[in-house]
Amino acid sequence: MTDPLPYSWLVLRNPALDEESGRGLLLLEAIALRWGVEQNAHGKTVWCEPPVPGP
């Protein structure tokens, strides 16, 4: 996912049960093997490596 704001950094939050946002990175952290952020002058991109099911 790409965001055009390169200088607003990502923060893992602990949203309240009634909040409607703030869980994206928590979900990513829970299911991805690894993930990261790449920044450049045009924005930032969050990438991840999902688990691959075996045969």
C-alpha positions in Angstrom: 0.0 0.0 0.0 1.4 3.4 -0.9 0.8 6.7 0.9 1.7 10.1 -0.7 2.9 11.5 2.7 6.5 10.4 3.1 7.1 12.1 6.4 4.2 10.8 8.5 5.5 7.7 10.1 3.6 4.6 10.9 2.8 3.7 14.5 1.4 0.5 15.9 -1.7 1.5 17.9 -3.9 -0.2 20.5 -7.3 1.2 19.5 -10.3 1.0 21.8 -12.9 -1.6 21.0 -15.3 1.0 19.7 -12.8 2.8 17.4 -13.4 2.3 13.7 -9.7 2.6 12.6 -6.2 1.9 13.7 -6.0 -1.9 13.3 -4.2 -2.2 9.9 -0.7 -2.6 11.2 -1.8 -4.8 14.0 -3.4 -7.2 11.5 -0.3 -7.0 9.3 1.9 -7.8 12.3 -0.3 -10.8 13.2 -0.4 -12.5 9.8 2.7 -11.5 7.8 6.0 -13.4 8.0 7.7 -10.0 7.8 6.8 -6.5 6.7 8.4 -3.1 6.3 8.2 0.4 5.0 10.1 2.0 2.1 10.3 5.8 1.9 11.1 8.0 -1.0 10.4 11.6 -2.1 7.0 10.6 -3.5 5.7 8.9 -0.4 6.0 5.6 1.5 5.0 2.0 0.7 4.2 -0.6 3.2 5.1 -4.1 2.0 4.7 -7.6 3.5 5.4 -11.2 2.9 2.4 -13.4 3.6 2.7 -17.0 4.7 2.5 -19.5 1.8 0.6 -22.6 2.6 2.5 -25.9 2.1 1.5 -28.6 -0.4 
